[in-house]
Amino acid sequence: MSSGIRMSGMVSGIDTEAIVQAMVSTHVAKKEKYQKAQTKLEWKQEAYKAINTKVNSLYNKISSLRFSSAYNLKKTTVSDPTKATITASGSAINGTQTLQIKQLAKSGYLTGGTLAAGTTENTTLGELGYTGGDTTISVRMADGSQDIKVNKDTKISDLITELNKTGVKASFDANNGRIFVSAKATGTANDFSMTASDKNGLEALAAFGLSVESKANTAEYEKVASYAKATDAETKAYITEILTNLKTARDSNADLAIEKADINKKIAYSEAKDAVNQYVTDQGDDEQKKKDADLLLKLLKEPASVYKYVTEDGEVKEDFEFKPGENSLENTIKKLAKSTGLITTTTEEDGTEKEDTSKLDALRKNYNTVIAVDDDAVLTEVDKKAYYLTEDGRTQAEERLTEIDTLTAENNRVINDPTNSYWDVKDYTGVDIDALADEITTKVLYAKDVVDGKETIPISKDATRVDAQDAKIMLNNATFTSDSNVFNINGLTIKATGETKEGESITINTDTDTQGMYDKIKDFLSEYNSLINELSTLYNAESASKYEPLTDDQKKEMSESEIEKWETKIKDSLLRKDSTIGGVMNAMTSSMMKTYEINGKTYSLGSFGIQTLGFLNSAKNQNYAYHIDGDAEDEVTAGNADKLLAMITNEPEVVEEFMKNLATDLYKALDEKMGSSNLSSRFTIYNDKQMTQEYDNYTKLIKTWENKIADLEDRYYKQYSNMEKQLAKMQSATSSLSGLLGGSQ
């Protein structure tokens, strides 16, 4: 509509607004017709989305029911649940076992000594009594060692921050004046040590209240000291050799990785280019196929946002909007692929046709590989030619790859050797090997003095240390250890929660979980019933053909409850007798009625006491719902004999085999309904792509009619405005004439 102010009827007294609106009413009615259609389409999309979510939920649930693992359920009982909780997987053996819990896993924990009264997180190491110079504290976790530099100005808060960076959990309790440090996980492998590489470091630890005897600290000093040789010079030479070998191996692996990636890229490019060229060659002398092959390759290279299609005379046109159906880019590609033999079609036993697109997929992948190199702006033309490997070149490249793998493995042996990897230097960039060897040698020699007793470790008053500990259990007299309190042994998951007394054993009983299997089948049927009942309700809904979405003017004349009631009537009927809904229902019900032969005997769901109530006895829209005889929660069949539970107890393998077959067929049926196409996306039962396009088309159509109405209104208002101007002139002229005549009398 025009945004200008319209003045009308001032002279003539005509209600121009009403007349113009009446004159454009036909156009307005057409616009409203499309608006109503779009609204119904939107509501239908919402209805489809809601039911599609539930179809997908059932589809995902039955996916696991196709396999034996879904039915091999076990249950366990424990004679003393205060000492252990145990669950069993399908692979657990039935029977009785004995368990003894010798010790629980613990994490390393250090409670620092009590510091002077008034100590805060801002108290410095110097204020705690330290008088030495700059030094380091070493913290080692399972994944390596890290040094923390400290001096007289280091605050407690600084130390806590640095400790937490190493992988331990550290905190300062100002109320108790202590620092607390703990490992983040249980088990000896996850323990931590806190050591020093000189006397100042030991004194700094003591000043912070963190110097304490522990197995982890002792083991760390002994490990470092083990690198010491007969003389200081020999010690440094040994460490220098280790560091040099490590650096050489790591640098070599980095170079080899780059070379390997380059060779693999060249091989992939060469093979891909040969495959593309072979595809063109395979068209032989057939000019049309050659033309189709050339066009196909051109279309594959286009950006995904540009869609091209071929007219009847062979002209290629492009459109920047998705065009469903015959003219989509993908359909054009498929036509060309079929012409050149990249897509083949076979007829299944049931008469349906199945397309094999594997050759097209392979060509697309190969062509993308070629384009990735050919379009690489970094490569010059010479580089691109060098990138292509002949057959002999590829043989040599494969041989070089084998050499690279051998060299890399040898380097990894050096890098992962425990003796070498102990000195876990993260980055050798810019590192002076000689200086680093000096630094490590100093640590080694000092550790040796500590181990030999030449250097006394000052112990912090009140400090305590709990060393990490692995959990240890005996199952059927066999010993097992773990760095956590959870053990996974032969299908049992054992969580130890308390230690047993000497000579005491816990009894574990494992048996088939018949109730669990029953509940799984019941849960499946419950979800199936919920979906099939809703589908039936939607399909059999009452007609609302006389109802259309309300216009804004109509809504103004109704209350909120009246509007809601009106729209609900339409929404409830949108999928009435819908072919998509009907197709899904038929697929589901047909699958559920199938029979299967097991051990020479034919079974159906009815064989297990699972059946519908029939059309006469079922509630409205629940004709296809299944009931389990003897189900205590089903008031209709609760009084019947529980045949399903009896079969699970006596013949579980028959129930399992039947349910696997049933789930497989139902899964396939739903999978087929949710296959992708030019009109629908994968895992979607309805034509979502088509409906989205239709919605967009309505938007454009409505906009077109709005513009038409606005133009028409502007034209009519302009005409009436001109009329008003002419009437005003006539009125003015008449008034002037009357004035002249009156003046002459």
Protein Blocks (a to p, Z undefined) as FASTA:
>chain_A
ZZbdcdehklnopafklmmmmmmmmmmmmmmmmmmmmmmmmmmmmmmmmmmmmmmmmmmm
mmmmmpmklmmccddddfblmloccdddfkbccdddddddfbacdddddddddddehiaf
kbcfklnopabdcdddddddfkbccdddddfklcfklmmmmmmmnopacdddfknopacd
ddfbecjklgccdddfbfklmmmmmmnopaccdfklmmmmmmmmmmpcfblklmmmmmmm
mmmmmmmmmmmmmmmmmmmmmmmmmmmmmmmmmmmmmmmmmnmmalklmmmmmmmmmmmm
pcfklccdddfkopacddfbdcehjllmklmmmmmmmmnopaccdddfkopacddfklmm
mmmmmmmmmmmmmmmmkbcfklmmmmpccfklmmmmmmmmmmmmmmmmmmmmmmmpmklm
mmmcfblghpafklmmmmmmmmmmmmmmmmnopaccdddehiacdddddddddeehiacd
dfbfbdceehiacddfbdcdehiacdddddddfklmmmmmmmmmmmmmmmmmmmmmmmmp
ccfklbccddfklmmmpcfklmmmmmmmmmmmmmgoiaklmmmmmmmmmmmmpccdeehi
acdfklnopacebjklpcehilmpccdehiaklmklmmpccfklmmmmmmmmlmmmmmmm
mmmmmmmmmmmmmpccfkbcehiabdfklmmmmmmmmmmmmmmmmmmmmmmmmmmmmmmm
mmmmmmmmmmmmmmmmmmmmmmmZZ
